[in-house]
Amino acid sequence: LLLETPRRNRLRARTMPFSCAQVRACGPSSAMLRWPQEAMCFRSLLQQTLSRRVGLPLLTTLTFSTAVTGAIGAAQDISTTHTWSVYNKTGFWSMMGGDGEMPAKSGPSGSGTPTTPEKKTNKEENRWPLRFSAGATMLPHPDKVHKGGEDSYFIAENEESSGISGVGVADGVGGWADLGVDAGEYSRLLMANAKKEVLSSNPGEVAPIDVIIKAHRETLTQGSSTACVVVFEKDTLQAANLGDSGFVVVRDEDVAFKSPAQQHGFNFPYQLGCDVGSDPPQVSDVHNVKLQQGDMIVLGTDGLFDNIFDEEVAALATLARKKGLDPTGVAGVLASAAQNRGADRFCVSPFSVGAREAGFLYQGGKLDDVTVVVVFVEQAQSKL
């Protein structure tokens, strides 16, 4: 019996808690809004107004701030007061506090003119090869905790270098539940096969697209999933991505690279599966990125990137690392922030932005499984 791959649940419009007349009475004029008034409640209208006045495209919410503060505090087991302030020339709100102050980005004599951070040119920093360490956090959707969610990931450790040789994430497509199939089984088996392929390959001979192709071939169970596999060779990241999972390279507190999502349509990503309705692994996007000491790579399923803007990912990861958290701690901060944002019905999120651009009436985050893998790029110890 051949089953057509079920698509993700279609977007449902959320009704406003009060009339448009009430919004017009308490909100700003339509000329100040980025999206139609009918698509936002007063809280979002206020966010957009402040956004225009301070020159920022996006604002996060107080509940998001509180949640991230709690996540960082819990991870460090310290009590530090965090506040919100603008620091980046790209324009977004980030968390600051205690001894974790970010460097000022204004021009000379307090002119307020943004300046580009100076790039490090010291060749001594690249004398020794790079080393990679990784950690991960998975937070299932509250309704899927009993079965562990439908996401999966792997971290492949290189025994020779005592470092990480590859990582990956996968997001099982929840629509299979309508047919009584747990898509989490497919994503977990897919990632187990991908890890086995990475570990069985000789260093320097691992192509992530081949990893996905072979893992897909060996995953013979019902279900479907997105997939993102990243391998490391010397100072180069090689990646293959299919669907709307992906990764971000964070460098000098900014987004140096972001893998684009592959979608047939809004909220309908490319997906691997063992049925005739799935996408072939050969259509995966392939990326190669040169890395530097101090970089961070953040892999995530759509539960992360549907709720946290790329610039926020960079800001939160940078802050958490400066606070002394290891890769697992940084991943925990990002996952907690994403799940909190997903439960907020009134915030502006990447998912709500995409929905409006696609013509849907939608507000808030998107509650989902969240999986985050964080990799630190560090200088390997010299061998004397």
ZIZINOR-V302775 format. One record per pair of residues at least 24 apart in sequence whose C-alpha atoms are under 6 Angstrom apart, sorted by the first residue. I is the first residue (numbers start at 1). GAP is how many residues later the second one is. If there is no record, write none. Layout:
i=I gap=GAP
i=I gap=GAP
This chain:
i=4 gap=273
i=5 gap=272
i=6 gap=169
i=6 gap=170
i=7 gap=168
i=8 gap=167
i=13 gap=348
i=13 gap=349
i=14 gap=348
i=39 gap=322
i=56 gap=35
i=68 gap=269
i=71 gap=262
i=89 gap=25
i=94 gap=221
i=129 gap=251
i=130 gap=248
i=130 gap=249
i=130 gap=250
i=131 gap=246
i=131 gap=247
i=131 gap=248
i=131 gap=249
i=132 gap=31
i=132 gap=32
i=132 gap=244
i=132 gap=245
i=133 gap=30
i=133 gap=31
i=133 gap=242
i=133 gap=243
i=134 gap=193
i=134 gap=240
i=134 gap=241
i=135 gap=192
i=135 gap=193
i=135 gap=238
i=135 gap=239
i=136 gap=192
i=136 gap=195
i=136 gap=236
i=136 gap=237
i=137 gap=194
i=137 gap=195
i=137 gap=234
i=137 gap=235
i=138 gap=232
i=138 gap=233
i=139 gap=230
i=139 gap=231
i=140 gap=229
i=141 gap=227
i=141 gap=228
i=150 gap=33
i=150 gap=34
i=152 gap=35
i=152 gap=36
i=153 gap=38
i=154 gap=37
i=156 gap=39
i=165 gap=66
i=165 gap=67
i=166 gap=64
i=166 gap=65
i=167 gap=62
i=167 gap=63
i=168 gap=60
i=168 gap=61
i=169 gap=58
i=169 gap=59
i=170 gap=56
i=170 gap=57
i=171 gap=54
i=171 gap=55
i=172 gap=52
i=172 gap=53
i=173 gap=51
i=173 gap=52
i=183 gap=40
i=186 gap=37
i=187 gap=38
i=190 gap=25
i=190 gap=29
i=204 gap=29
i=208 gap=31
i=208 gap=32
i=209 gap=31
i=213 gap=68
i=223 gap=50
i=224 gap=48
i=224 gap=49
i=225 gap=46
i=225 gap=47
i=226 gap=45
i=235 gap=55
i=235 gap=56
i=236 gap=53
i=236 gap=54
i=236 gap=55
i=237 gap=51
i=237 gap=52
i=238 gap=49
i=238 gap=50
i=239 gap=47
i=239 gap=48
i=240 gap=44
i=240 gap=45
i=240 gap=46
i=241 gap=43
i=241 gap=44
i=242 gap=42
i=243 gap=26
i=243 gap=27
i=243 gap=28
i=244 gap=25
i=244 gap=58
i=245 gap=55
i=245 gap=56
i=245 gap=57
i=246 gap=53
i=246 gap=54
i=247 gap=51
i=247 gap=52
i=248 gap=49
i=248 gap=50
i=249 gap=47
i=249 gap=48
i=250 gap=45
i=250 gap=46
i=250 gap=64
i=251 gap=44
i=253 gap=61
i=253 gap=65
i=254 gap=60
i=293 gap=84
i=293 gap=85
i=293 gap=86
i=294 gap=83
i=294 gap=84
i=295 gap=82
i=296 gap=79
i=296 gap=80
i=297 gap=77
i=297 gap=78
i=298 gap=75
i=298 gap=76
i=299 gap=73
i=299 gap=74
i=300 gap=71
i=300 gap=72
i=301 gap=70
i=303 gap=65
i=303 gap=66
i=303 gap=67
i=304 gap=34
i=304 gap=66
i=306 gap=44
i=306 gap=45
i=307 gap=31
i=307 gap=34
i=307 gap=35
i=307 gap=42
i=307 gap=43
i=307 gap=58
i=308 gap=30
i=327 gap=47
i=331 gap=41
i=331 gap=42
i=331 gap=43
i=335 gap=35
i=341 gap=24
i=342 gap=24
i=342 gap=25
i=343 gap=24
